[in-house]
Amino acid sequence: MTTQENIQQKPQSTKKRFLKIFLQVVAMVVMFAALLLYVGVGDLYEALLSIKVEYLALAFLMYLGINMLFAFRLQRVLSKANIKTSFGRTLLAQYAGMLTSDVTPGRSGYILTPVYLQDQNVPKSRSLSSILGIQTIEFLIKVAGGIGAVFYLIRYVPTAIWTEIFPQTIAGINVGIIVAILGIGLMLLGAIVLALFTWSKKALIVFTKIANIRFLKRFTGGLIGKLEEFKDSAHNTQSAIPEILVITLICWLLKGFEWWFLGIALGLNVPWIVFFLIHPLVTALAFVPITPAGAGVQEFGIIGILGLLGVPLFTAGAFALIARGLLIIEDLIGLPQIVKSASFLFTKKTQTTETTTT
């Protein structure tokens, strides 16, 4: 390919990327506008005014505990590869990864966490295999939780309420149940794909063969070397599975308390076990790549599920919005790390260029 062709293709790819981001932002705005109209702006405002600040603070505290455990979990996995990291700086990298995921479709931005660990000289292949291994276990746990939530809702929510909240059916099956099953299926598919790439050498061999096809090679050539490094470091993640499992389960318990405290703050009379079970189910909607982090889609899911449990629309809407707002506000702790990492990479790139030209 000539230099001129490269120059022509670059503006085209930039335009496509800009158009994709623009459409996702438009979809998000439309979803939230529809949500506000559906719930009612006045009632939603009243619900937000009545919030109990002390319980809201407890919800923030639970989320802080979750992120601290996430950072410790990542530290423990990296330690299996004899990589030492600072807890404080790893926590900032964790928040930076979460903040990036808050603004990217399908929460895919969390995969940039290895970039935020580079100021600790953590090899990208090691941190990437660690994060993918962790996400695999987390997805599997969420699948189990989502299945538990569906069984709970089917057992305890009367059929009349299902048809009132979700009046449509497909092939005789309620739309609400179909959406829940699709969400669980999406997480299960993600877990299987991550598991194959993290722990199956055969999957990597197959991918390498596909990537080496003449037509695809120019697009995947840069990945092959990284995959070899990834394959060598993946076994370190496998040895940490018991620790990942225990810490992830504790985080799930804390998430149940986070949503329970948030529910109490808004006056919801919903048992803790319900919040504990429905969180994994609703989380699946955050991976729908229509809007950044499933914004709007997840909120409608929360409103639908809480509606099945008799929670008024405006209260459920307030809960959904605050649940997202709480994450974004606390995740801003990672903003300085994002700026620092961007500066670090730019400086490193400049130094490499100067060394090459000298």
Sequence and secondary structure as in RCSB ss.txt:
>XXXX:A:sequence
MTTQENIQQKPQSTKKRFLKIFLQVVAMVVMFAALLLYVGVGDLYEALLSIKVEYLALAFLMYLGINMLFAFRLQ
RVLSKANIKTSFGRTLLAQYAGMLTSDVTPGRSGYILTPVYLQDQNVPKSRSLSSILGIQTIEFLIKVAGGIGAV
FYLIRYVPTAIWTEIFPQTIAGINVGIIVAILGIGLMLLGAIVLALFTWSKKALIVFTKIANIRFLKRFTGGLIG
KLEEFKDSAHNTQSAIPEILVITLICWLLKGFEWWFLGIALGLNVPWIVFFLIHPLVTALAFVPITPAGAGVQEF
GIIGILGLLGVPLFTAGAFALIARGLLIIEDLIGLPQIVKSASFLFTKKTQTTETTTT
>XXXX:A:secstr
  HHHHHHHHHHHHHHHHHHHHHHHHHHHHHHHHHHHHH HHHHHHHHHT  HHHHHHHHHHHHHHHHHHHHHHH
HHHHTTT    HHHHHHHHHHHHHHHHTSBTTGGGGGHHHHTGGGT  HHHHHHHHHHHHHHHHHHHHHHHHHHH
HHHHHHS HHHHHHHS  EETTEEHHHHHHHHHHHHHHHHHHHHHHHHH HHHHHHHHHHHTSHHHHHHHHHHHH
HHHHHHHHHHHHHTTHHHHHHHHHHHHHHHHHHHHHHHHHTT    HHHHHHHHHHHHGGGG TTSBTTTTHHHH
HHHHHHHHTT  HHHHHHHHHHHHHHHHHHHGGGHHHHHHHHHHHHHHHHHHHHHHH 
